[in-house]
């Protein structure tokens, strides 16, 4: 289980912003070579990203790079520039088919071999951002063993569909759910689209809470002020943790007495409830473990 609650974009052509990212509290620093980098600076951004990935890693950050889509012709050169032992993985924008992901996997495997890295070490997060990708999403979810999550891109998706993006998000409800379900089926994380109104913290809370209810396990940020909220909303609440522990204590007692269900606070507790409690407590343990390992306990 990887800790992927918050992933923050940092433009790959902005060394000053990458320096600030040394202190960010996001689970993943996503150095962006795609949307936040002007076309004229994309080539130079590769070198900046390659320079800063080791610095970020030395500061205890997990670093990924978002590359441009395969059809731009930039992906292979970007991966060739940034792949190193310092990189946790990479993301690719606007992937649309299992074939896309298989080609990306092949490129990455060749570059891992060049760098003396174990094949498959670098993790992949493909972006689902078009109608074609949505149609192919189930095949995409299992196309590469290096894939750890699917990311939903609402802005590009609505543009591809020719529909207006709204604050309430009714126009992406179905597709947003579909990405979460497709990710869950093979055991991947589901990562929600950034909330672009970064000066609206209440809107972010509502948007992230909605994503959590849909089954998303994390969300992208475009501003460091969003990270704390995202981490909080994609972490178990203290009262939920306390209840899960009570469930497990009561369940162990019931098992010892030969019972397959019990009542707790007026509610029936059976196997599905117990599994939910076990999963929640496992997530708490993983959060504690990974944060401690990164010196952020």
C-alpha positions in Angstrom: 0.0 0.0 0.0 1.5 3.3 -1.1 0.7 6.6 0.6 -0.9 8.7 -2.1 -3.2 11.2 -0.4 -1.7 14.4 -1.8 0.3 14.9 -4.9 1.3 18.5 -5.7 2.3 19.8 -9.1 5.4 22.0 -9.3 6.3 23.5 -12.7 9.5 21.8 -14.1 10.7 25.1 -15.6 10.7 27.0 -12.2 13.8 26.3 -10.0 12.5 28.8 -7.4 9.3 26.8 -7.0 11.1 23.5 -6.9 13.3 24.9 -4.1 10.2 25.7 -2.1 9.0 22.1 -2.7 11.8 20.9 -0.5 9.6 21.7 2.4 6.2 20.7 1.1 4.2 18.2 3.1 2.6 16.4 0.1 3.0 12.6 -0.3 4.3 13.1 -3.8 6.1 16.0 -5.4 5.0 15.9 -9.1 7.4 17.9 -11.2 5.4 18.9 -14.2 6.6 19.0 -17.7 3.1 19.2 -19.2 0.4 21.7 -18.7 2.2 24.2 -16.5 5.2 24.5 -18.8 5.0 26.8 -21.9 5.9 25.0 -25.2 9.0 27.1 -25.7 10.4 25.9 -22.3 9.6 22.2 -22.4 13.0 21.1 -23.5 14.8 23.2 -20.9 12.4 22.0 -18.2 13.7 18.4 -18.7 17.1 19.5 -17.5 15.7 21.4 -14.6 13.6 18.4 -13.5 16.6 16.1 -13.8 18.7 18.5 -11.7 16.1 18.9 -9.0 14.8 15.3 -8.6 17.9 14.2 -6.6 17.8 17.4 -4.4 14.1 16.7 -3.6 14.8 13.1 -2.9 17.7 14.0 -0.6 15.3 16.2 1.4 13.0 13.2 2.0 10.5 13.8 -0.8 9.1 11.2 -3.1 9.5 12.6 -6.6 7.5 11.9 -9.8 7.6 13.7 -13.1 4.5 14.3 -15.3 5.5 13.9 -19.0 3.6 15.0 -22.0 1.3 12.7 -23.9 2.7 10.1 -26.3 1.3 11.9 -29.4 3.3 15.0 -28.7 6.5 13.1 -29.5 8.1 14.4 -26.3 7.5 11.5 -23.9 10.6 9.4 -24.6 13.1 12.3 -24.5 11.5 13.5 -21.3 11.8 10.1 -19.6 15.4 9.7 -20.9 16.3 13.0 -19.3 14.7 12.4 -15.9 14.9 8.7 -15.1 17.4 8.1 -12.3 17.6 6.3 -9.0 16.2 9.4 -7.3 12.9 9.2 -9.1 10.0 7.3 -7.5 8.1 7.2 -10.8 6.4 9.2 -13.5 3.0 10.2 -14.8 1.9 10.6 -18.4 -0.8 13.0 -19.5 -3.7 12.1 -21.8 -3.1 8.4 -22.1 -6.0 6.8 -24.1 -5.5 3.0 -24.4 -3.7 -0.1 -23.1 -1.4 0.2 -26.2 -0.3 3.7 -25.0 0.6 2.3 -21.6 2.4 -0.7 -23.0 4.5 1.6 -25.2 5.3 3.8 -22.2 6.2 0.7 -20.1 8.5 -0.5 -22.8 10.3 2.9 -23.0 10.6 3.0 -19.2 12.0 -0.6 -19.1 14.7 0.2 -21.6 15.7 3.4 -19.7 15.8 1.5 -16.4 18.1 -1.0 -18.0 20.3 1.9 -19.2 20.5 3.3 -15.7 21.1 0.0 -14.0 17.7 0.0 -12.3 15.6 -3.1 -11.7 12.9 -3.4 -14.4 9.6 -2.1 -13.2 11.0 -0.1 -10.3 9.6 3.2 -11.5 5.9 3.6 -10.8 3.4 4.9 -13.3 0.3 7.0 -13.0 -1.6 7.4 -16.3 -4.1 10.3 -16.7 -7.7 9.5 -17.9 -8.7 12.7 -19.7 -10.8 11.9 -22.8 -13.8 10.0 -24.0 -11.6 7.4 -25.7 -9.7 6.8 -22.5 -13.0 6.4 -20.6 -14.1 3.7 -23.1 -10.8 1.9 -22.7 -10.3 2.5 -19.0 -10.7 -1.1 -17.7 -8.0 -2.4 -20.1 -5.8 0.5 -19.2 -6.0 -0.3 -15.5 -4.3 -3.6 -16.0 -2.0 -2.8 -19.0 1.2 -2.3 -17.0 2.4 -3.9 -13.8 4.2 -0.6 -12.9 0.8 1.3 -12.7 0.0 2.2 -9.1 -2.9 4.6 -9.7 -5.3 6.1 -12.2 -5.7 9.9 -12.3 -8.8 11.6 -13.5 -8.3 14.9 -15.3 -11.7 16.8 -15.3 -10.5 19.9 -17.1 -9.2 18.1 -20.2 -12.1 15.6 -20.1 -14.8 18.2 -20.3 -12.8 20.0 -23.0 -12.7 16.7 -25.0 -16.4 16.2 -24.5 -17.2 19.8 -25.5 -19.1 20.5 -22.3 -18.8 23.3 -19.8 -17.0 22.7 -16.5 -19.0 23.8 -13.5 -18.4 24.2 -9.8 -20.9 21.6 -8.8 -19.4 19.0 -11.2 -22.6 17.2 -12.3 -21.2 17.0 -15.8 -18.3 14.8 -14.6 -20.1 12.7 -12.0 -20.4 9.6 -14.1 -16.8 9.7 -15.5 -15.4 10.5 -12.1 -17.1 7.5 -10.6 -16.0 5.3 -13.5 -12.3 6.1 -12.9 -12.6 5.3 -9.2 -14.3 2.0 -9.9 -11.8 1.0 -12.7 -8.9 1.8 -10.4 -10.3 -0.2 -7.5 -10.9 -3.4 -9.5 -7.2 -4.3 -9.9 -6.3 -2.7 -6.6 -4.9 0.6 -7.8 -5.2 4.0 -6.1 -7.7 6.5 -7.5 -6.5 10.1 -7.7 -8.9 13.0 -8.2 -8.5 16.0 -10.5 -7.0 19.2 -8.9 -9.4 21.7 -7.5 -8.4 24.8 -9.5 -10.0 27.5 -7.3 -7.0 27.4 -5.0 -8.2 30.5 -3.1 -11.4 28.7 -2.0 -10.5 26.4 0.8 -14.2 25.6 1.6 -14.7 24.6 -2.0 -11.7 22.3 -1.8 -13.0 20.6 1.3 -16.4 19.9 -0.4 -14.8 18.7 -3.6 -12.3 16.4 -1.8 -15.0 15.1 0.5 -17.1 14.2 -2.6 -14.2 12.4 -4.2 -13.6 10.5 -1.0 -17.2 9.3 -1.0 -16.8 8.1 -4.6 -13.9 5.9 -3.6 -10.9 8.2 -4.4 -7.9 7.7 -2.2 -6.1 10.9 -3.0 -6.1 14.2 -4.9 -3.8 16.4 -6.8 -2.9 19.9 -5.6 -1.9 23.0 -7.6 -1.0 25.1 -4.6 0.9 24.2 -1.3 -2.0 25.7 0.7 -4.2 22.9 -0.5 -2.0 20.1 0.8 -2.9 20.1 4.4 -6.6 19.9 3.6 -6.2 17.1 1.2 -4.0 15.1 3.6 -6.6 15.6 6.3 -9.6 14.6 4.2 -8.0 11.5 2.8 -6.8 10.3 6.2 -9.1 8.5 8.6 -10.9 10.6 11.2 -9.8 10.0 14.9 -13.4 9.0 15.8 -13.4 6.5 12.9 -10.1 5.0 14.1 -11.4 4.7 17.6 -14.6 3.0 16.4 -12.6 0.6 14.2 -10.5 -0.4 17.2 -13.6 -1.1 19.2 -15.0 -3.2 16.4 -11.9 -5.3 16.3 -11.8 -5.8 20.0 -15.5 -6.8 20.1 -15.0 -9.0 17.1 -12.1 -10.9 18.7 -14.3 -11.5 21.8 -17.2 -12.7 19.6 -14.9 -15.1 17.7 -13.7 -16.5 20.9 -17.3 -17.2 21.9 -18.1 -18.8 18.6 -20.3 -16.0 17.2 -20.2 -14.7 13.6 -21.8 -11.4 14.3 -22.4 -9.0 17.2 -24.1 -5.7 18.2 -22.1 -2.6 18.9 -23.7 0.7 19.7 -27.0 -0.6 18.4 -25.6 -1.7 15.0 -24.9 -5.1 13.7 -21.2 -5.9 13.2 -20.5 -8.7 10.7 -17.7 -9.7 8.4 -18.0 -6.7 5.9 -17.9 -4.3 8.8 -14.9 -6.0 10.3 -13.0 -5.9 6.9 -13.7 -2.2 6.7 -12.3 -1.7 10.2 -9.2 -3.8 9.3 -8.6 -1.8 6.1 -9.0 1.5 7.9 -6.5 0.5 10.7 -4.1 -0.8 8.0 -4.2 2.6 6.4 -3.5 4.3 9.7 -0.5 2.1 10.3 0.8 2.8 6.8 0.4 6.6 7.2 2.4 6.4 10.5 5.1 4.2 9.0 5.7 6.2 5.9 5.6 9.6 7.6 8.1 8.3 10.2 10.3 6.9 7.5 10.3 10.4 5.9 11.0 12.1 9.1 7.6 13.7 9.4 6.0 11.7 12.1 
